[in-house]
Amino acid sequence: MSDQQIIITVSGVDKIGIVAKVSAVLAKCEVNIEDIKQTLMQGHFVMFMLGNIKNSKYSFKEIKENLTKTGEELGMEIWVQRKEIFDNMHNI
């Protein structure tokens, strides 16, 4: 299952519409959001999302490129990783 899951991390200065914009891109790319956590630390917005790409007609690379472009438009950092790689990196 984790080979179909991706971790999206969003970080930057807080502003209106971050969750909406990132969610809209995921919906367009047919990525199901399975979990979401966000916090605000002294004006710095941080969000983690778990998405499932199983039913998407888009490749991982295309989804990542769309999210990276959205991050640039928002003036934020957006990282996208496959969950299995994320899990392996944190199990070392």
RAJO-V707795 format. One record per backbone hydrogen bond with DSSP energy under -1.0 kcal/mol. CO is the residue of the C=O (numbers start at 1). NH is the residue of the N-H. E is the energy in kcal/mol with one decimal. If there is no record, write none. Layout:
# RAJO-V707795
<<CO:NH:E> <CO:NH:E>>
This chain:
# RAJO-V707795
<<1:4:-2.1> <4:53:-3.3> <5:83:-2.8> <6:51:-2.8> <7:81:-2.2> <8:49:-2.6> <9:79:-2.5> <10:47:-2.5> <11:77:-2.9> <12:45:-3.1> <17:21:-2.6> <18:22:-2.5> <19:23:-2.6> <20:24:-2.2> <21:25:-1.9> <22:26:-2.2> <23:27:-2.5> <24:28:-2.4> <25:29:-2.0> <26:31:-3.1> <27:30:-1.5> <32:52:-2.6> <35:50:-2.6> <37:48:-3.1> <39:46:-2.4> <41:44:-1.7> <43:14:-2.4> <44:41:-2.9> <45:12:-1.9> <46:39:-2.6> <47:10:-2.8> <48:37:-2.7> <49:8:-2.6> <50:34:-3.2> <50:35:-1.4> <51:6:-2.8> <52:32:-2.2> <53:56:-1.6> <59:63:-2.4> <60:64:-2.7> <61:65:-2.4> <62:66:-2.4> <63:67:-2.3> <64:68:-2.6> <65:69:-2.3> <66:70:-1.9> <67:71:-2.3> <68:72:-1.9> <69:73:-2.2> <70:74:-2.2> <71:75:-1.0> <71:76:-3.2> <77:11:-2.4> <79:9:-2.6> <81:7:-3.0> <82:86:-2.3> <83:87:-3.2> <84:88:-2.0> <85:89:-2.4> <86:90:-1.4>>
